[in-house]
Every structure is written in structure tokens, then in C-alpha cells.
Amino acid sequence: MKNNRLFQIVYLLLEKGAMTAPQLARALEVSTRTIYRDIEALSMAGIPVYATQGKNGGVALMPNYAFDKALFSDEEQNQILYAIQSLRAVDQPVDALLNKLGGLFQKQNANWIEVDFSRWGLARTDSERFEQLKTALIGRRALEIVYCSSSGETNRRMILPIKLIFKDKGWYLHAFCRMAEDFRLFKVNRIVELTLLDEQFDRLPDEPPPIEIEYPNPVQFAPLVLRFSPSAAFRVYDEFDRTTIAKESDGSLIVRAQLPKDGWGVSYLLSFGTDVEILEPETLRESIADYAKAIWEHHKK
């Protein structure tokens, strides 16, 4: 408690420049005598704080003292504040810490960015899920999950969690899976059920391998030319490189891009409905038409 109060005194003096002992006492809800003892403790610790008597007296730090700016460059200070901001994404209370470091770094606006990885409309669900995962990771506790793989198969697994990873617009949990007897990367959104177990573990069966998703076959891409209607412009600018987009006089957008030669590419283009027209290649136009016809026949039944 005392160490936290000493830190607060330094923070207040950096922010205000100088304060009287009674002002510090009121701000920290302690006696004036306690403040003088704290000032003495700070001075003994090497912090250049001093008190002066008289009408214009008060408590202040030596001029130009600001958390030894030589320790961190301006860019490094911004990176620290950004990293702390990102903790909000996993539901960590950081406002007090941001205010303190903002004062120490003499930043006027420490809240210049907000990071939120939760899905739209599912913030509460995602926060609860991350709270469970945080408890498991910090406490090194085993988890029982029901997981849906990319093949659509759902099964129950016992895992030992290692770390959370954010990669390519999604959260992944790196863990040792007892069912597979190997390390696995689980996409958090595909965890259907999550149960925190009482079992704790100190060591993993082996050293975790580097984090990287390996595909059995390299993905092949096909060049194509697409025309999008003006009503799809928001998605086009969201999802394609700006240099590949050309705007026509009627407001439509011509996009020259590459998409995977697999079912994902077809499904992706179908998601635009009638807002997209495939200009090239002709074979892809035919594939999309056949796929759309199959969908129509399926729902007609």
C-alpha cells in the first residue's frame, strides 16, 4: 500500500508540477505527517523530491525530472501505452495504469486508441470466454473443451493451455491436446463448450513447437477480373487492396485480384450475390453459375 502511495505522489507531482503537503494529503486520504514521511522515503530512494516552507512553498520534483526520459524514447513510450491499451481486449482494467503512465511520460492523451477484439454484438460472451482462458493460462489449469474442427467434426478434448494468439483476424489457443498426444492450435470461436478443470500442471510433456499453421498442400491462386455494383463498394474497399480497384463512370468498381482456386474462393464470391459479375476467367463464371443453380435446386426442394 505504501509503495503504491509513493508512486502516486511522484505521478501527481509530475502532472501538477508542485503541490502542498495538505493538498497531497487530501488527494491520497492520509495525514500531512504521513506525506512528509513519504517525501523523506522518496528522497532516500534517490527521487529528487524536495519541500519548501513559506507562502509559496510546497512539494515538488527537481526541474526537468520526468521518469528519466533517457530510459524510453518517445516512440517506445507510445508503444508501451498501446500495449497497455490492448489489454482492454481481454477485459483487463487498465484506466488507472494508463493515467499514471500518461503522467509519468507527460502525455496529454494516453487514451488515444482503444483496442477491442470482441465480435460485434458478442462482447459479453467473448469477455466471459477470455476470463476463463486467462484463469486457465495464468493458473496453469487444464481445460475440457468441445471443439468443432474445420472438417465439421465435433469432439471432446482435454487440453493443457499454453498461450493465446491473435493472428489473421482471429484468436487461437495454443495447447497440448491429450487426445492427439501433440500440440494443437484451436480457433477460439470454434470452441463450442469450455470447462475449467481443477487439475493443475507444472510441466508440459514436451517443448512447444514454433507457432505456424501448416497446410498439407500449397494454396494456388487464380487471377480474375470482377465488376462490383456501387452498393457493394463498402465491402470492396474493406476487403481488396486499394491499388487493385478502379472506379467506373457509372459508380461500379472493377477489381483485378487473385483468389484461391478452391471452394473458399467460390463461396466468397457467392457471398456478394448479384452485386458481383465475373468478367474473367470464363471458366470461373461457369463454376459460379453451376454452383448458384445447385443452391437454387437445393432450396426449391
C-alpha positions in Angstrom: 0.0 0.0 0.0 2.8 2.4 0.9 4.7 1.7 -2.3 1.6 2.5 -4.3 1.2 5.7 -2.5 4.8 6.7 -3.1 4.2 6.1 -6.8 1.1 8.2 -6.7 3.0 11.1 -5.1 5.5 11.1 -7.9 2.7 10.8 -10.5 0.9 13.8 -9.0 4.0 15.9 -8.8 4.8 15.2 -12.4 1.3 16.1 -13.5 0.8 19.2 -11.3 4.4 20.5 -11.1 4.1 21.2 -7.4 1.6 20.7 -4.5 1.4 21.5 -0.9 1.6 18.7 1.7 -2.1 19.3 2.7 -3.1 19.0 -0.9 -1.3 15.7 -1.3 -2.7 14.5 2.0 -6.3 15.2 0.8 -5.7 13.6 -2.6 -4.3 10.4 -1.0 -6.6 10.5 2.0 -3.7 10.4 4.6 -2.4 12.8 7.2 0.1 15.6 6.4 2.6 14.0 8.7 2.4 10.8 6.6 3.1 12.8 3.4 6.2 14.3 5.0 7.4 10.8 5.9 6.7 9.6 2.3 8.7 12.6 0.9 11.6 11.6 3.1 11.3 8.0 1.9 11.3 9.1 -1.7 14.3 11.3 -1.2 16.2 8.4 0.4 15.3 6.2 -2.6 17.0 8.7 -4.9 13.9 10.5 -6.2 14.8 14.3 -6.4 11.8 15.5 -4.4 12.0 18.4 -2.0 9.8 20.5 0.2 10.0 24.3 0.7 8.4 26.3 3.5 6.6 29.7 3.3 3.7 31.2 1.5 4.7 29.9 -2.0 6.2 26.7 -0.6 5.2 23.2 -1.3 6.4 19.8 -2.5 8.0 19.5 -6.0 10.4 17.4 -8.0 13.7 18.8 -9.3 13.2 20.7 -12.6 13.3 18.5 -15.8 12.7 15.3 -13.8 10.4 13.1 -15.8 10.9 9.4 -15.2 14.4 9.5 -16.7 13.4 10.1 -20.3 16.7 8.5 -21.4 15.2 5.1 -20.5 12.4 5.3 -23.2 12.2 7.1 -26.5 9.0 8.9 -27.4 8.2 6.0 -29.8 8.8 3.4 -27.0 6.6 5.3 -24.6 3.8 5.2 -27.2 4.4 1.5 -27.8 4.1 0.9 -24.0 0.8 2.8 -23.8 -0.5 1.0 -26.9 0.4 -2.4 -25.4 -1.5 -1.5 -22.2 -4.5 -0.3 -24.2 -4.6 -3.7 -25.9 -5.2 -5.3 -22.5 -8.7 -4.0 -22.7 -9.3 -6.5 -25.5 -9.1 -9.3 -22.9 -11.2 -7.4 -20.4 -8.4 -6.1 -18.1 -9.0 -2.8 -16.1 -6.2 -0.5 -17.2 -7.5 3.0 -16.9 -5.7 3.8 -13.6 -2.4 2.4 -15.0 -2.8 4.4 -18.2 -3.4 7.6 -16.3 -0.3 7.0 -14.1 2.0 6.3 -17.1 0.4 9.1 -19.1 1.5 11.4 -16.3 5.0 9.9 -16.0 5.6 10.1 -19.7 4.0 13.6 -19.8 1.5 12.5 -22.5 -1.6 14.7 -22.8 -3.8 11.9 -24.1 -2.9 8.4 -23.0 -6.3 7.1 -24.3 -5.5 7.9 -27.9 -6.5 4.4 -29.1 -8.9 1.7 -28.0 -8.3 -1.9 -28.9 -11.3 -4.3 -28.8 -11.0 -7.7 -30.4 -14.6 -8.8 -29.4 -17.1 -9.6 -32.1 -19.9 -7.1 -32.8 -22.9 -7.9 -30.6 -20.9 -10.6 -28.7 -18.7 -8.5 -26.3 -20.1 -10.1 -23.2 -19.8 -13.6 -24.5 -16.3 -13.1 -25.6 -15.3 -11.4 -22.4 -16.6 -14.3 -20.3 -14.7 -16.8 -22.6 -11.4 -14.8 -22.3 -11.8 -14.6 -18.5 -12.0 -18.4 -18.3 -9.0 -18.7 -20.7 -7.0 -16.2 -18.7 -7.7 -18.1 -15.4 -6.5 -21.3 -17.1 -3.4 -19.8 -18.6 -2.2 -17.9 -15.5 -3.1 -20.7 -13.1 -1.8 -23.5 -15.5 -5.0 -25.4 -15.2 -6.3 -28.0 -17.6 -9.3 -27.4 -19.8 -12.0 -29.7 -21.2 -13.4 -28.4 -24.5 -15.8 -29.4 -27.1 -14.3 -28.4 -30.4 -15.5 -28.2 -34.0 -12.7 -28.8 -36.5 -12.5 -27.4 -40.0 -13.9 -30.7 -41.3 -17.1 -30.1 -39.3 -16.4 -32.9 -36.8 -17.1 -32.1 -33.2 -15.4 -33.9 -30.3 -14.5 -33.6 -26.6 -10.8 -33.0 -25.7 -8.7 -32.5 -22.6 -6.0 -29.8 -23.2 -3.2 -28.1 -21.4 -3.3 -24.4 -22.5 0.0 -22.6 -23.3 -0.9 -19.2 -24.8 -3.5 -17.1 -26.6 -2.5 -15.9 -30.1 -4.2 -13.3 -32.3 -3.5 -14.0 -36.0 -5.2 -13.1 -39.2 -8.4 -11.6 -37.7 -8.9 -14.4 -35.2 -7.9 -15.7 -31.7 -6.2 -19.1 -31.4 -5.4 -21.1 -28.3 -2.1 -23.0 -28.4 -2.3 -26.1 -26.2 -1.2 -29.6 -25.7 -4.1 -32.0 -26.7 -4.2 -35.3 -24.8 -6.4 -36.9 -27.4 -3.9 -36.2 -30.2 -0.9 -36.5 -27.9 0.5 -33.5 -29.6 0.4 -29.7 -29.7 -2.5 -28.1 -31.5 -3.8 -24.7 -32.4 -7.5 -24.2 -31.6 -9.5 -21.4 -33.0 -11.3 -19.8 -30.0 -14.6 -19.2 -31.9 -14.8 -22.9 -32.7 -14.7 -23.9 -29.0 -18.3 -24.9 -28.5 -18.0 -25.7 -24.8 -15.3 -24.7 -22.3 -14.9 -26.1 -18.8 -12.1 -25.1 -16.4 -10.8 -28.1 -14.5 -9.3 -28.2 -11.1 -6.2 -30.1 -12.4 -3.1 -28.1 -12.4 0.1 -28.9 -14.4 3.7 -27.7 -13.8 5.3 -29.1 -17.0 4.3 -29.9 -20.5 5.0 -33.4 -22.0 7.4 -31.7 -24.5 8.7 -28.4 -25.7 6.1 -26.5 -27.7 7.0 -26.1 -31.4 7.0 -22.7 -33.2 3.6 -21.3 -33.9 2.7 -21.6 -37.5 -0.3 -23.1 -39.4 1.0 -25.6 -41.9 -1.2 -26.6 -44.9 -0.8 -30.0 -46.5 -1.0 -28.5 -50.0 0.2 -25.0 -51.0 -2.8 -22.8 -51.9 -3.0 -22.0 -55.6 -4.3 -18.6 -56.7 -6.1 -17.6 -59.9 -6.1 -14.1 -61.4 -9.5 -12.7 -62.1 -11.3 -9.5 -63.1 -14.5 -8.6 -61.2 -17.1 -5.9 -61.6 -18.9 -4.8 -58.4 -22.1 -2.7 -58.2 -21.9 0.6 -56.3 -23.9 -0.8 -53.4 -21.1 -3.3 -52.6 -18.4 -0.5 -52.5 -18.1 -0.7 -48.7 -17.1 -4.4 -48.9 -14.8 -3.9 -51.8 -12.8 -1.2 -50.0 -12.8 -3.3 -46.9 -11.5 -6.5 -48.5 -9.4 -5.6 -51.5 -6.1 -3.7 -51.9 -6.9 -0.1 -53.0 -4.4 -0.4 -55.8 -6.5 -3.2 -57.5 -9.7 -1.1 -57.6 -10.7 1.1 -60.5 -14.0 3.2 -60.3 -16.1 3.4 -63.5 -18.2 6.4 -64.6 -21.4 4.6 -63.5 -20.1 4.1 -60.0 -19.3 0.4 -60.4 -15.9 -0.9 -59.4 -13.5 -3.0 -61.4 -11.2 -5.2 -59.3 -8.2 -7.1 -60.6 -7.2 -9.5 -57.9 -6.3 -13.2 -57.1 -8.4 -15.7 -55.2 -7.7 -19.3 -54.1 -8.6 -22.0 -56.6 -10.8 -23.9 -54.2 -14.2 -23.9 -52.7 -13.4 -21.0 -50.5 -12.9 -18.7 -53.5 -16.3 -19.7 -55.0 -18.1 -19.3 -51.7 -16.5 -15.9 -51.1 -17.7 -14.6 -54.5 -21.2 -16.0 -53.9 -21.4 -14.0 -50.7 -21.7 -10.9 -52.9 -24.8 -12.3 -54.6 -25.8 -10.2 -57.7 -23.5 -7.4 -56.6 -20.6 -9.0 -58.4 -20.1 -10.0 -62.1 -17.1 -12.2 -63.0 -15.5 -10.7 -66.2 -12.5 -13.1 -66.3 -11.9 -16.0 -66.5 -14.9 -17.5 -68.3 -14.4 -20.9 -66.5 -15.0 -19.3 -63.1 -18.2 -17.6 -64.5 -19.4 -21.1 -65.4 -18.4 -22.6 -62.0 -20.3 -19.8 -60.1 -23.3 -20.3 -62.3 -23.4 -24.0 -61.8 -22.9 -23.6 -58.0 -25.7 -21.0 -57.9 -28.0 -23.3 -59.8 -27.3 -26.2 -57.4 -28.2 -23.8 -54.5 -31.4 -22.9 -56.2 -32.4 -26.5 -56.8 -31.5 -27.5 -53.2 -33.8 -24.8 -51.7 -36.5 -25.4 -54.3 -36.9 -28.9 -53.0 
